[in-house]
Amino acid sequence: MVSNGKQIQWVCIYCGRKEWRKDWTGRPMPGLCNKRPYAKGPHRWIKNREMDGTK
Ligand SMILES: [Zn+2]
């Protein structure tokens, strides 16, 4: 069965930016993070929390 509506909140460990994504869409786009300590590069997303999207 496909989970329908569950959402994952991802947070970037460098800049703290948060993005909500559907469970099945995977990580957000890497984008460009300007808070990385040494060199500019993509955000590094970690899973922050998840929520059942049915309302
Ligand atoms: Zn970032």
mmCIF file of the protein (N, C-alpha, C, O) and its ligand, coordinates in Angstrom:
data_MODEL
# 
_entry.id   MODEL 
# 
loop_
_entity.id 
_entity.type 
_entity.pdbx_number_of_molecules 
1 polymer     1 
2 non-polymer 1 
# 
_entity_poly.entity_id                      1 
_entity_poly.type                           'polypeptide(L)' 
_entity_poly.nstd_linkage                   no 
_entity_poly.nstd_monomer                   no 
_entity_poly.pdbx_seq_one_letter_code       MVSNGKQIQWVCIYCGRKEWRKDWTGRPMPGLCNKRPYAKGPHRWIKNREMDGTK 
_entity_poly.pdbx_seq_one_letter_code_can   MVSNGKQIQWVCIYCGRKEWRKDWTGRPMPGLCNKRPYAKGPHRWIKNREMDGTK 
_entity_poly.pdbx_strand_id                 A 
# 
loop_
_entity_poly_seq.entity_id 
_entity_poly_seq.num 
_entity_poly_seq.mon_id 
_entity_poly_seq.hetero 
1 1  MET n 
1 2  VAL n 
1 3  SER n 
1 4  ASN n 
1 5  GLY n 
1 6  LYS n 
1 7  GLN n 
1 8  ILE n 
1 9  GLN n 
1 10 TRP n 
1 11 VAL n 
1 12 CYS n 
1 13 ILE n 
1 14 TYR n 
1 15 CYS n 
1 16 GLY n 
1 17 ARG n 
1 18 LYS n 
1 19 GLU n 
1 20 TRP n 
1 21 ARG n 
1 22 LYS n 
1 23 ASP n 
1 24 TRP n 
1 25 THR n 
1 26 GLY n 
1 27 ARG n 
1 28 PRO n 
1 29 MET n 
1 30 PRO n 
1 31 GLY n 
1 32 LEU n 
1 33 CYS n 
1 34 ASN n 
1 35 LYS n 
1 36 ARG n 
1 37 PRO n 
1 38 TYR n 
1 39 ALA n 
1 40 LYS n 
1 41 GLY n 
1 42 PRO n 
1 43 HIS n 
1 44 ARG n 
1 45 TRP n 
1 46 ILE n 
1 47 LYS n 
1 48 ASN n 
1 49 ARG n 
1 50 GLU n 
1 51 MET n 
1 52 ASP n 
1 53 GLY n 
1 54 THR n 
1 55 LYS n 
# 
loop_
_struct_asym.id 
_struct_asym.entity_id 
A 1 
B 2 
# 
loop_
_chem_comp.id 
_chem_comp.type 
_chem_comp.mon_nstd_flag 
ALA 'L-peptide linking' y 
ARG 'L-peptide linking' y 
ASN 'L-peptide linking' y 
ASP 'L-peptide linking' y 
CYS 'L-peptide linking' y 
GLN 'L-peptide linking' y 
GLU 'L-peptide linking' y 
GLY 'peptide linking'   y 
HIS 'L-peptide linking' y 
ILE 'L-peptide linking' y 
LEU 'L-peptide linking' y 
LYS 'L-peptide linking' y 
MET 'L-peptide linking' y 
PRO 'L-peptide linking' y 
SER 'L-peptide linking' y 
THR 'L-peptide linking' y 
TRP 'L-peptide linking' y 
TYR 'L-peptide linking' y 
VAL 'L-peptide linking' y 
ZN  non-polymer         . 
# 
_pdbx_entity_nonpoly.entity_id   2 
_pdbx_entity_nonpoly.name        ? 
_pdbx_entity_nonpoly.comp_id     ZN 
# 
_pdbx_nonpoly_scheme.asym_id         B 
_pdbx_nonpoly_scheme.entity_id       2 
_pdbx_nonpoly_scheme.mon_id          ZN 
_pdbx_nonpoly_scheme.ndb_seq_num     1 
_pdbx_nonpoly_scheme.pdb_seq_num     101 
_pdbx_nonpoly_scheme.auth_seq_num    101 
_pdbx_nonpoly_scheme.pdb_mon_id      ZN 
_pdbx_nonpoly_scheme.auth_mon_id     ZN 
_pdbx_nonpoly_scheme.pdb_strand_id   A 
_pdbx_nonpoly_scheme.pdb_ins_code    . 
# 
loop_
_atom_site.group_PDB 
_atom_site.id 
_atom_site.type_symbol 
_atom_site.label_atom_id 
_atom_site.label_alt_id 
_atom_site.label_comp_id 
_atom_site.label_asym_id 
_atom_site.label_entity_id 
_atom_site.label_seq_id 
_atom_site.pdbx_PDB_ins_code 
_atom_site.Cartn_x 
_atom_site.Cartn_y 
_atom_site.Cartn_z 
_atom_site.occupancy 
_atom_site.B_iso_or_equiv 
_atom_site.pdbx_formal_charge 
_atom_site.auth_seq_id 
_atom_site.auth_comp_id 
_atom_site.auth_asym_id 
_atom_site.auth_atom_id 
_atom_site.pdbx_PDB_model_num 
ATOM   1   N  N  . MET A 1 1  ? 0.849  -1.201 0.000  1.00 0.00 ? 1   MET A N  1 
ATOM   2   C  CA . MET A 1 1  ? 0.000  0.000  0.000  1.00 0.00 ? 1   MET A CA 1 
ATOM   3   C  C  . MET A 1 1  ? 0.883  1.248  0.000  1.00 0.00 ? 1   MET A C  1 
ATOM   4   O  O  . MET A 1 1  ? 1.932  1.290  0.642  1.00 0.00 ? 1   MET A O  1 
ATOM   5   N  N  . VAL A 1 2  ? 0.443  2.227  -0.712 1.00 0.00 ? 2   VAL A N  1 
ATOM   6   C  CA . VAL A 1 2  ? 1.158  3.496  -0.752 1.00 0.00 ? 2   VAL A CA 1 
ATOM   7   C  C  . VAL A 1 2  ? 0.626  4.386  0.356  1.00 0.00 ? 2   VAL A C  1 
ATOM   8   O  O  . VAL A 1 2  ? -0.583 4.588  0.476  1.00 0.00 ? 2   VAL A O  1 
ATOM   9   N  N  . SER A 1 3  ? 1.512  4.904  1.144  1.00 0.00 ? 3   SER A N  1 
ATOM   10  C  CA . SER A 1 3  ? 1.069  5.840  2.170  1.00 0.00 ? 3   SER A CA 1 
ATOM   11  C  C  . SER A 1 3  ? 0.648  7.137  1.498  1.00 0.00 ? 3   SER A C  1 
ATOM   12  O  O  . SER A 1 3  ? 1.349  7.661  0.632  1.00 0.00 ? 3   SER A O  1 
ATOM   13  N  N  . ASN A 1 4  ? -0.449 7.621  1.890  1.00 0.00 ? 4   ASN A N  1 
ATOM   14  C  CA . ASN A 1 4  ? -1.067 8.726  1.161  1.00 0.00 ? 4   ASN A CA 1 
ATOM   15  C  C  . ASN A 1 4  ? -1.197 9.934  2.072  1.00 0.00 ? 4   ASN A C  1 
ATOM   16  O  O  . ASN A 1 4  ? -2.115 9.996  2.890  1.00 0.00 ? 4   ASN A O  1 
ATOM   17  N  N  . GLY A 1 5  ? -0.306 10.877 1.944  1.00 0.00 ? 5   GLY A N  1 
ATOM   18  C  CA . GLY A 1 5  ? -0.472 12.103 2.700  1.00 0.00 ? 5   GLY A CA 1 
ATOM   19  C  C  . GLY A 1 5  ? 0.489  12.272 3.856  1.00 0.00 ? 5   GLY A C  1 
ATOM   20  O  O  . GLY A 1 5  ? 0.498  13.316 4.509  1.00 0.00 ? 5   GLY A O  1 
ATOM   21  N  N  . LYS A 1 6  ? 1.296  11.260 4.116  1.00 0.00 ? 6   LYS A N  1 
ATOM   22  C  CA . LYS A 1 6  ? 2.265  11.477 5.178  1.00 0.00 ? 6   LYS A CA 1 
ATOM   23  C  C  . LYS A 1 6  ? 3.316  12.466 4.701  1.00 0.00 ? 6   LYS A C  1 
ATOM   24  O  O  . LYS A 1 6  ? 3.744  12.427 3.548  1.00 0.00 ? 6   LYS A O  1 
ATOM   25  N  N  . GLN A 1 7  ? 3.722  13.342 5.589  1.00 0.00 ? 7   GLN A N  1 
ATOM   26  C  CA . GLN A 1 7  ? 4.699  14.355 5.202  1.00 0.00 ? 7   GLN A CA 1 
ATOM   27  C  C  . GLN A 1 7  ? 5.911  14.287 6.119  1.00 0.00 ? 7   GLN A C  1 
ATOM   28  O  O  . GLN A 1 7  ? 5.813  13.987 7.309  1.00 0.00 ? 7   GLN A O  1 
ATOM   29  N  N  . ILE A 1 8  ? 7.036  14.572 5.525  1.00 0.00 ? 8   ILE A N  1 
ATOM   30  C  CA . ILE A 1 8  ? 8.304  14.563 6.257  1.00 0.00 ? 8   ILE A CA 1 
ATOM   31  C  C  . ILE A 1 8  ? 8.830  15.990 6.307  1.00 0.00 ? 8   ILE A C  1 
ATOM   32  O  O  . ILE A 1 8  ? 8.850  16.691 5.295  1.00 0.00 ? 8   ILE A O  1 
ATOM   33  N  N  . GLN A 1 9  ? 9.248  16.405 7.472  1.00 0.00 ? 9   GLN A N  1 
ATOM   34  C  CA . GLN A 1 9  ? 9.924  17.696 7.544  1.00 0.00 ? 9   GLN A CA 1 
ATOM   35  C  C  . GLN A 1 9  ? 11.424 17.450 7.582  1.00 0.00 ? 9   GLN A C  1 
ATOM   36  O  O  . GLN A 1 9  ? 11.939 16.729 8.436  1.00 0.00 ? 9   GLN A O  1 
ATOM   37  N  N  . TRP A 1 10 ? 12.098 18.064 6.641  1.00 0.00 ? 10  TRP A N  1 
ATOM   38  C  CA . TRP A 1 10 ? 13.549 17.982 6.555  1.00 0.00 ? 10  TRP A CA 1 
ATOM   39  C  C  . TRP A 1 10 ? 14.127 19.290 7.055  1.00 0.00 ? 10  TRP A C  1 
ATOM   40  O  O  . TRP A 1 10 ? 13.552 20.359 6.853  1.00 0.00 ? 10  TRP A O  1 
ATOM   41  N  N  . VAL A 1 11 ? 15.261 19.193 7.704  1.00 0.00 ? 11  VAL A N  1 
ATOM   42  C  CA . VAL A 1 11 ? 15.931 20.412 8.164  1.00 0.00 ? 11  VAL A CA 1 
ATOM   43  C  C  . VAL A 1 11 ? 17.397 20.337 7.762  1.00 0.00 ? 11  VAL A C  1 
ATOM   44  O  O  . VAL A 1 11 ? 18.030 19.285 7.851  1.00 0.00 ? 11  VAL A O  1 
ATOM   45  N  N  . CYS A 1 12 ? 17.912 21.454 7.325  1.00 0.00 ? 12  CYS A N  1 
ATOM   46  C  CA . CYS A 1 12 ? 19.319 21.527 6.942  1.00 0.00 ? 12  CYS A CA 1 
ATOM   47  C  C  . CYS A 1 12 ? 20.157 21.697 8.207  1.00 0.00 ? 12  CYS A C  1 
ATOM   48  O  O  . CYS A 1 12 ? 19.900 22.586 9.019  1.00 0.00 ? 12  CYS A O  1 
ATOM   49  N  N  . ILE A 1 13 ? 21.149 20.848 8.364  1.00 0.00 ? 13  ILE A N  1 
ATOM   50  C  CA . ILE A 1 13 ? 21.955 20.906 9.584  1.00 0.00 ? 13  ILE A CA 1 
ATOM   51  C  C  . ILE A 1 13 ? 22.819 22.156 9.635  1.00 0.00 ? 13  ILE A C  1 
ATOM   52  O  O  . ILE A 1 13 ? 23.306 22.518 10.706 1.00 0.00 ? 13  ILE A O  1 
ATOM   53  N  N  . TYR A 1 14 ? 23.020 22.818 8.520  1.00 0.00 ? 14  TYR A N  1 
ATOM   54  C  CA . TYR A 1 14 ? 23.867 24.003 8.511  1.00 0.00 ? 14  TYR A CA 1 
ATOM   55  C  C  . TYR A 1 14 ? 23.087 25.287 8.758  1.00 0.00 ? 14  TYR A C  1 
ATOM   56  O  O  . TYR A 1 14 ? 23.458 26.088 9.616  1.00 0.00 ? 14  TYR A O  1 
ATOM   57  N  N  . CYS A 1 15 ? 22.025 25.479 8.019  1.00 0.00 ? 15  CYS A N  1 
ATOM   58  C  CA . CYS A 1 15 ? 21.335 26.772 8.107  1.00 0.00 ? 15  CYS A CA 1 
ATOM   59  C  C  . CYS A 1 15 ? 19.988 26.670 8.816  1.00 0.00 ? 15  CYS A C  1 
ATOM   60  O  O  . CYS A 1 15 ? 19.374 27.693 9.120  1.00 0.00 ? 15  CYS A O  1 
ATOM   61  N  N  . GLY A 1 16 ? 19.529 25.472 9.079  1.00 0.00 ? 16  GLY A N  1 
ATOM   62  C  CA . GLY A 1 16 ? 18.273 25.319 9.799  1.00 0.00 ? 16  GLY A CA 1 
ATOM   63  C  C  . GLY A 1 16 ? 17.028 25.488 8.953  1.00 0.00 ? 16  GLY A C  1 
ATOM   64  O  O  . GLY A 1 16 ? 15.916 25.494 9.481  1.00 0.00 ? 16  GLY A O  1 
ATOM   65  N  N  . ARG A 1 17 ? 17.194 25.622 7.677  1.00 0.00 ? 17  ARG A N  1 
ATOM   66  C  CA . ARG A 1 17 ? 16.045 25.740 6.790  1.00 0.00 ? 17  ARG A CA 1 
ATOM   67  C  C  . ARG A 1 17 ? 15.201 24.470 6.831  1.00 0.00 ? 17  ARG A C  1 
ATOM   68  O  O  . ARG A 1 17 ? 15.725 23.357 6.874  1.00 0.00 ? 17  ARG A O  1 
ATOM   69  N  N  . LYS A 1 18 ? 13.904 24.660 6.817  1.00 0.00 ? 18  LYS A N  1 
ATOM   70  C  CA . LYS A 1 18 ? 12.997 23.516 6.912  1.00 0.00 ? 18  LYS A CA 1 
ATOM   71  C  C  . LYS A 1 18 ? 12.150 23.413 5.660  1.00 0.00 ? 18  LYS A C  1 
ATOM   72  O  O  . LYS A 1 18 ? 11.687 24.409 5.104  1.00 0.00 ? 18  LYS A O  1 
ATOM   73  N  N  . GLU A 1 19 ? 11.965 22.180 5.239  1.00 0.00 ? 19  GLU A N  1 
ATOM   74  C  CA . GLU A 1 19 ? 11.134 21.928 4.069  1.00 0.00 ? 19  GLU A CA 1 
ATOM   75  C  C  . GLU A 1 19 ? 10.231 20.746 4.349  1.00 0.00 ? 19  GLU A C  1 
ATOM   76  O  O  . GLU A 1 19 ? 10.671 19.719 4.867  1.00 0.00 ? 19  GLU A O  1 
ATOM   77  N  N  . TRP A 1 20 ? 8.970  20.899 4.003  1.00 0.00 ? 20  TRP A N  1 
ATOM   78  C  CA . TRP A 1 20 ? 8.047  19.776 4.087  1.00 0.00 ? 20  TRP A CA 1 
ATOM   79  C  C  . TRP A 1 20 ? 7.968  19.100 2.731  1.00 0.00 ? 20  TRP A C  1 
ATOM   80  O  O  . TRP A 1 20 ? 7.850  19.756 1.697  1.00 0.00 ? 20  TRP A O  1 
ATOM   81  N  N  . ARG A 1 21 ? 8.035  17.787 2.755  1.00 0.00 ? 21  ARG A N  1 
ATOM   82  C  CA . ARG A 1 21 ? 7.919  17.004 1.529  1.00 0.00 ? 21  ARG A CA 1 
ATOM   83  C  C  . ARG A 1 21 ? 6.989  15.837 1.776  1.00 0.00 ? 21  ARG A C  1 
ATOM   84  O  O  . ARG A 1 21 ? 6.877  15.328 2.892  1.00 0.00 ? 21  ARG A O  1 
ATOM   85  N  N  . LYS A 1 22 ? 6.332  15.429 0.720  1.00 0.00 ? 22  LYS A N  1 
ATOM   86  C  CA . LYS A 1 22 ? 5.586  14.183 0.803  1.00 0.00 ? 22  LYS A CA 1 
ATOM   87  C  C  . LYS A 1 22 ? 6.552  13.038 1.066  1.00 0.00 ? 22  LYS A C  1 
ATOM   88  O  O  . LYS A 1 22 ? 7.692  13.032 0.602  1.00 0.00 ? 22  LYS A O  1 
ATOM   89  N  N  . ASP A 1 23 ? 6.066  12.093 1.810  1.00 0.00 ? 23  ASP A N  1 
ATOM   90  C  CA . ASP A 1 23 ? 6.856  10.927 2.169  1.00 0.00 ? 23  ASP A CA 1 
ATOM   91  C  C  . ASP A 1 23 ? 7.601  10.323 0.978  1.00 0.00 ? 23  ASP A C  1 
ATOM   92  O  O  . ASP A 1 23 ? 8.787  10.007 1.069  1.00 0.00 ? 23  ASP A O  1 
ATOM   93  N  N  . TRP A 1 24 ? 6.898  10.170 -0.122 1.00 0.00 ? 24  TRP A N  1 
ATOM   94  C  CA . TRP A 1 24 ? 7.428  9.407  -1.249 1.00 0.00 ? 24  TRP A CA 1 
ATOM   95  C  C  . TRP A 1 24 ? 8.240  10.242 -2.212 1.00 0.00 ? 24  TRP A C  1 
ATOM   96  O  O  . TRP A 1 24 ? 8.755  9.706  -3.193 1.00 0.00 ? 24  TRP A O  1 
ATOM   97  N  N  . THR A 1 25 ? 8.375  11.529 -1.971 1.00 0.00 ? 25  THR A N  1 
ATOM   98  C  CA . THR A 1 25 ? 9.153  12.337 -2.904 1.00 0.00 ? 25  THR A CA 1 
ATOM   99  C  C  . THR A 1 25 ? 10.620 12.444 -2.501 1.00 0.00 ? 25  THR A C  1 
ATOM   100 O  O  . THR A 1 25 ? 11.428 12.994 -3.249 1.00 0.00 ? 25  THR A O  1 
ATOM   101 N  N  . GLY A 1 26 ? 10.967 11.931 -1.342 1.00 0.00 ? 26  GLY A N  1 
ATOM   102 C  CA . GLY A 1 26 ? 12.372 11.925 -0.956 1.00 0.00 ? 26  GLY A CA 1 
ATOM   103 C  C  . GLY A 1 26 ? 12.849 13.282 -0.467 1.00 0.00 ? 26  GLY A C  1 
ATOM   104 O  O  . GLY A 1 26 ? 12.056 14.146 -0.091 1.00 0.00 ? 26  GLY A O  1 
ATOM   105 N  N  . ARG A 1 27 ? 14.132 13.441 -0.482 1.00 0.00 ? 27  ARG A N  1 
ATOM   106 C  CA . ARG A 1 27 ? 14.733 14.664 0.035  1.00 0.00 ? 27  ARG A CA 1 
ATOM   107 C  C  . ARG A 1 27 ? 14.397 15.863 -0.831 1.00 0.00 ? 27  ARG A C  1 
ATOM   108 O  O  . ARG A 1 27 ? 14.146 15.727 -2.029 1.00 0.00 ? 27  ARG A O  1 
ATOM   109 N  N  . PRO A 1 28 ? 14.393 17.037 -0.217 1.00 0.00 ? 28  PRO A N  1 
ATOM   110 C  CA . PRO A 1 28 ? 14.224 18.261 -1.012 1.00 0.00 ? 28  PRO A CA 1 
ATOM   111 C  C  . PRO A 1 28 ? 15.405 18.459 -1.949 1.00 0.00 ? 28  PRO A C  1 
ATOM   112 O  O  . PRO A 1 28 ? 16.442 17.810 -1.816 1.00 0.00 ? 28  PRO A O  1 
ATOM   113 N  N  . MET A 1 29 ? 15.230 19.351 -2.879 1.00 0.00 ? 29  MET A N  1 
ATOM   114 C  CA . MET A 1 29 ? 16.324 19.700 -3.781 1.00 0.00 ? 29  MET A CA 1 
ATOM   115 C  C  . MET A 1 29 ? 17.498 20.227 -2.959 1.00 0.00 ? 29  MET A C  1 
ATOM   116 O  O  . MET A 1 29 ? 17.297 20.966 -1.995 1.00 0.00 ? 29  MET A O  1 
ATOM   117 N  N  . PRO A 1 30 ? 18.722 19.853 -3.334 1.00 0.00 ? 30  PRO A N  1 
ATOM   118 C  CA . PRO A 1 30 ? 19.889 20.274 -2.549 1.00 0.00 ? 30  PRO A CA 1 
ATOM   119 C  C  . PRO A 1 30 ? 20.024 21.782 -2.445 1.00 0.00 ? 30  PRO A C  1 
ATOM   120 O  O  . PRO A 1 30 ? 20.388 22.299 -1.389 1.00 0.00 ? 30  PRO A O  1 
ATOM   121 N  N  . GLY A 1 31 ? 19.737 22.484 -3.513 1.00 0.00 ? 31  GLY A N  1 
ATOM   122 C  CA . GLY A 1 31 ? 19.835 23.936 -3.478 1.00 0.00 ? 31  GLY A CA 1 
ATOM   123 C  C  . GLY A 1 31 ? 21.253 24.387 -3.167 1.00 0.00 ? 31  GLY A C  1 
ATOM   124 O  O  . GLY A 1 31 ? 22.220 23.657 -3.383 1.00 0.00 ? 31  GLY A O  1 
ATOM   125 N  N  . LEU A 1 32 ? 21.351 25.585 -2.662 1.00 0.00 ? 32  LEU A N  1 
ATOM   126 C  CA . LEU A 1 32 ? 22.664 26.112 -2.302 1.00 0.00 ? 32  LEU A CA 1 
ATOM   127 C  C  . LEU A 1 32 ? 22.570 26.696 -0.901 1.00 0.00 ? 32  LEU A C  1 
ATOM   128 O  O  . LEU A 1 32 ? 21.754 27.575 -0.629 1.00 0.00 ? 32  LEU A O  1 
ATOM   129 N  N  . CYS A 1 33 ? 23.406 26.197 -0.037 1.00 0.00 ? 33  CYS A N  1 
ATOM   130 C  CA . CYS A 1 33 ? 23.403 26.624 1.351  1.00 0.00 ? 33  CYS A CA 1 
ATOM   131 C  C  . CYS A 1 33 ? 24.575 27.564 1.564  1.00 0.00 ? 33  CYS A C  1 
ATOM   132 O  O  . CYS A 1 33 ? 25.718 27.214 1.272  1.00 0.00 ? 33  CYS A O  1 
ATOM   133 N  N  . ASN A 1 34 ? 24.296 28.755 2.070  1.00 0.00 ? 34  ASN A N  1 
ATOM   134 C  CA . ASN A 1 34 ? 25.410 29.682 2.288  1.00 0.00 ? 34  ASN A CA 1 
ATOM   135 C  C  . ASN A 1 34 ? 25.841 29.747 3.741  1.00 0.00 ? 34  ASN A C  1 
ATOM   136 O  O  . ASN A 1 34 ? 26.567 30.660 4.134  1.00 0.00 ? 34  ASN A O  1 
ATOM   137 N  N  . LYS A 1 35 ? 25.398 28.780 4.546  1.00 0.00 ? 35  LYS A N  1 
ATOM   138 C  CA . LYS A 1 35 ? 25.816 28.734 5.945  1.00 0.00 ? 35  LYS A CA 1 
ATOM   139 C  C  . LYS A 1 35 ? 26.764 27.574 6.224  1.00 0.00 ? 35  LYS A C  1 
ATOM   140 O  O  . LYS A 1 35 ? 27.102 27.291 7.373  1.00 0.00 ? 35  LYS A O  1 
ATOM   141 N  N  . ARG A 1 36 ? 27.171 26.932 5.187  1.00 0.00 ? 36  ARG A N  1 
ATOM   142 C  CA . ARG A 1 36 ? 28.114 25.841 5.402  1.00 0.00 ? 36  ARG A CA 1 
ATOM   143 C  C  . ARG A 1 36 ? 29.436 26.402 5.887  1.00 0.00 ? 36  ARG A C  1 
ATOM   144 O  O  . ARG A 1 36 ? 29.846 27.474 5.442  1.00 0.00 ? 36  ARG A O  1 
ATOM   145 N  N  . PRO A 1 37 ? 30.114 25.706 6.788  1.00 0.00 ? 37  PRO A N  1 
ATOM   146 C  CA . PRO A 1 37 ? 31.268 26.298 7.458  1.00 0.00 ? 37  PRO A CA 1 
ATOM   147 C  C  . PRO A 1 37 ? 32.477 26.545 6.570  1.00 0.00 ? 37  PRO A C  1 
ATOM   148 O  O  . PRO A 1 37 ? 33.170 27.545 6.757  1.00 0.00 ? 37  PRO A O  1 
ATOM   149 N  N  . TYR A 1 38 ? 32.746 25.693 5.636  1.00 0.00 ? 38  TYR A N  1 
ATOM   150 C  CA . TYR A 1 38 ? 34.013 25.823 4.911  1.00 0.00 ? 38  TYR A CA 1 
ATOM   151 C  C  . TYR A 1 38 ? 33.837 26.257 3.465  1.00 0.00 ? 38  TYR A C  1 
ATOM   152 O  O  . TYR A 1 38 ? 34.529 27.156 2.987  1.00 0.00 ? 38  TYR A O  1 
ATOM   153 N  N  . ALA A 1 39 ? 32.934 25.631 2.793  1.00 0.00 ? 39  ALA A N  1 
ATOM   154 C  CA . ALA A 1 39 ? 32.774 25.938 1.374  1.00 0.00 ? 39  ALA A CA 1 
ATOM   155 C  C  . ALA A 1 39 ? 31.296 25.961 1.068  1.00 0.00 ? 39  ALA A C  1 
ATOM   156 O  O  . ALA A 1 39 ? 30.502 25.275 1.711  1.00 0.00 ? 39  ALA A O  1 
ATOM   157 N  N  . LYS A 1 40 ? 30.941 26.740 0.100  1.00 0.00 ? 40  LYS A N  1 
ATOM   158 C  CA . LYS A 1 40 ? 29.539 26.749 -0.303 1.00 0.00 ? 40  LYS A CA 1 
ATOM   159 C  C  . LYS A 1 40 ? 29.197 25.416 -0.946 1.00 0.00 ? 40  LYS A C  1 
ATOM   160 O  O  . LYS A 1 40 ? 30.023 24.768 -1.588 1.00 0.00 ? 40  LYS A O  1 
ATOM   161 N  N  . GLY A 1 41 ? 27.970 25.044 -0.749 1.00 0.00 ? 41  GLY A N  1 
ATOM   162 C  CA . GLY A 1 41 ? 27.554 23.759 -1.298 1.00 0.00 ? 41  GLY A CA 1 
ATOM   163 C  C  . GLY A 1 41 ? 26.094 23.558 -1.021 1.00 0.00 ? 41  GLY A C  1 
ATOM   164 O  O  . GLY A 1 41 ? 25.409 24.468 -0.553 1.00 0.00 ? 41  GLY A O  1 
ATOM   165 N  N  . PRO A 1 42 ? 25.619 22.387 -1.304 1.00 0.00 ? 42  PRO A N  1 
ATOM   166 C  CA . PRO A 1 42 ? 24.201 22.118 -1.123 1.00 0.00 ? 42  PRO A CA 1 
ATOM   167 C  C  . PRO A 1 42 ? 23.822 22.010 0.348  1.00 0.00 ? 42  PRO A C  1 
ATOM   168 O  O  . PRO A 1 42 ? 24.668 21.749 1.204  1.00 0.00 ? 42  PRO A O  1 
ATOM   169 N  N  . HIS A 1 43 ? 22.539 22.215 0.626  1.00 0.00 ? 43  HIS A N  1 
ATOM   170 C  CA . HIS A 1 43 ? 22.028 21.950 1.963  1.00 0.00 ? 43  HIS A CA 1 
ATOM   171 C  C  . HIS A 1 43 ? 22.248 20.484 2.308  1.00 0.00 ? 43  HIS A C  1 
ATOM   172 O  O  . HIS A 1 43 ? 22.285 19.624 1.429  1.00 0.00 ? 43  HIS A O  1 
ATOM   173 N  N  . ARG A 1 44 ? 22.388 20.223 3.560  1.00 0.00 ? 44  ARG A N  1 
ATOM   174 C  CA . ARG A 1 44 ? 22.426 18.827 3.998  1.00 0.00 ? 44  ARG A CA 1 
ATOM   175 C  C  . ARG A 1 44 ? 21.172 18.561 4.803  1.00 0.00 ? 44  ARG A C  1 
ATOM   176 O  O  . ARG A 1 44 ? 21.026 19.056 5.921  1.00 0.00 ? 44  ARG A O  1 
ATOM   177 N  N  . TRP A 1 45 ? 20.286 17.796 4.249  1.00 0.00 ? 45  TRP A N  1 
ATOM   178 C  CA . TRP A 1 45 ? 18.984 17.581 4.854  1.00 0.00 ? 45  TRP A CA 1 
ATOM   179 C  C  . TRP A 1 45 ? 18.993 16.369 5.766  1.00 0.00 ? 45  TRP A C  1 
ATOM   180 O  O  . TRP A 1 45 ? 19.476 15.297 5.403  1.00 0.00 ? 45  TRP A O  1 
ATOM   181 N  N  . ILE A 1 46 ? 18.456 16.560 6.941  1.00 0.00 ? 46  ILE A N  1 
ATOM   182 C  CA . ILE A 1 46 ? 18.178 15.424 7.805  1.00 0.00 ? 46  ILE A CA 1 
ATOM   183 C  C  . ILE A 1 46 ? 16.696 15.439 8.146  1.00 0.00 ? 46  ILE A C  1 
ATOM   184 O  O  . ILE A 1 46 ? 16.046 16.484 8.124  1.00 0.00 ? 46  ILE A O  1 
ATOM   185 N  N  . LYS A 1 47 ? 16.183 14.272 8.459  1.00 0.00 ? 47  LYS A N  1 
ATOM   186 C  CA . LYS A 1 47 ? 14.770 14.162 8.764  1.00 0.00 ? 47  LYS A CA 1 
ATOM   187 C  C  . LYS A 1 47 ? 14.532 14.757 10.145 1.00 0.00 ? 47  LYS A C  1 
ATOM   188 O  O  . LYS A 1 47 ? 15.186 14.372 11.114 1.00 0.00 ? 47  LYS A O  1 
ATOM   189 N  N  . ASN A 1 48 ? 13.609 15.682 10.229 1.00 0.00 ? 48  ASN A N  1 
ATOM   190 C  CA . ASN A 1 48 ? 13.339 16.353 11.500 1.00 0.00 ? 48  ASN A CA 1 
ATOM   191 C  C  . ASN A 1 48 ? 12.125 15.740 12.186 1.00 0.00 ? 48  ASN A C  1 
ATOM   192 O  O  . ASN A 1 48 ? 12.205 15.309 13.337 1.00 0.00 ? 48  ASN A O  1 
ATOM   193 N  N  . ARG A 1 49 ? 11.029 15.705 11.493 1.00 0.00 ? 49  ARG A N  1 
ATOM   194 C  CA . ARG A 1 49 ? 9.850  15.044 12.044 1.00 0.00 ? 49  ARG A CA 1 
ATOM   195 C  C  . ARG A 1 49 ? 8.918  14.685 10.918 1.00 0.00 ? 49  ARG A C  1 
ATOM   196 O  O  . ARG A 1 49 ? 9.079  15.138 9.784  1.00 0.00 ? 49  ARG A O  1 
ATOM   197 N  N  . GLU A 1 50 ? 7.947  13.869 11.242 1.00 0.00 ? 50  GLU A N  1 
ATOM   198 C  CA . GLU A 1 50 ? 6.982  13.505 10.242 1.00 0.00 ? 50  GLU A CA 1 
ATOM   199 C  C  . GLU A 1 50 ? 5.582  13.683 10.772 1.00 0.00 ? 50  GLU A C  1 
ATOM   200 O  O  . GLU A 1 50 ? 5.341  13.660 11.979 1.00 0.00 ? 50  GLU A O  1 
ATOM   201 N  N  . MET A 1 51 ? 4.678  13.859 9.859  1.00 0.00 ? 51  MET A N  1 
ATOM   202 C  CA . MET A 1 51 ? 3.326  14.189 10.232 1.00 0.00 ? 51  MET A CA 1 
ATOM   203 C  C  . MET A 1 51 ? 2.374  13.473 9.291  1.00 0.00 ? 51  MET A C  1 
ATOM   204 O  O  . MET A 1 51 ? 2.618  13.379 8.088  1.00 0.00 ? 51  MET A O  1 
ATOM   205 N  N  . ASP A 1 52 ? 1.311  12.980 9.845  1.00 0.00 ? 52  ASP A N  1 
ATOM   206 C  CA . ASP A 1 52 ? 0.274  12.395 9.015  1.00 0.00 ? 52  ASP A CA 1 
ATOM   207 C  C  . ASP A 1 52 ? -0.500 13.533 8.352  1.00 0.00 ? 52  ASP A C  1 
ATOM   208 O  O  . ASP A 1 52 ? -1.154 14.334 9.020  1.00 0.00 ? 52  ASP A O  1 
ATOM   209 N  N  . GLY A 1 53 ? -0.411 13.583 7.037  1.00 0.00 ? 53  GLY A N  1 
ATOM   210 C  CA . GLY A 1 53 ? -0.961 14.736 6.321  1.00 0.00 ? 53  GLY A CA 1 
ATOM   211 C  C  . GLY A 1 53 ? -2.460 14.759 6.183  1.00 0.00 ? 53  GLY A C  1 
ATOM   212 O  O  . GLY A 1 53 ? -3.003 15.740 5.677  1.00 0.00 ? 53  GLY A O  1 
ATOM   213 N  N  . THR A 1 54 ? -3.148 13.734 6.605  1.00 0.00 ? 54  THR A N  1 
ATOM   214 C  CA . THR A 1 54 ? -4.605 13.746 6.453  1.00 0.00 ? 54  THR A CA 1 
ATOM   215 C  C  . THR A 1 54 ? -5.218 14.705 7.447  1.00 0.00 ? 54  THR A C  1 
ATOM   216 O  O  . THR A 1 54 ? -4.966 14.616 8.648  1.00 0.00 ? 54  THR A O  1 
ATOM   217 N  N  . LYS A 1 55 ? -6.009 15.608 6.952  1.00 0.00 ? 55  LYS A N  1 
ATOM   218 C  CA . LYS A 1 55 ? -6.605 16.600 7.834  1.00 0.00 ? 55  LYS A CA 1 
ATOM   219 C  C  . LYS A 1 55 ? -8.107 16.583 7.684  1.00 0.00 ? 55  LYS A C  1 
ATOM   220 O  O  . LYS A 1 55 ? -8.802 17.353 8.348  1.00 0.00 ? 55  LYS A O  1 
HETATM 221 ZN ZN . ZN  B 2 .  ? 21.288 24.903 4.430  1.00 0.00 2 101 ZN  A ZN 1 
# 
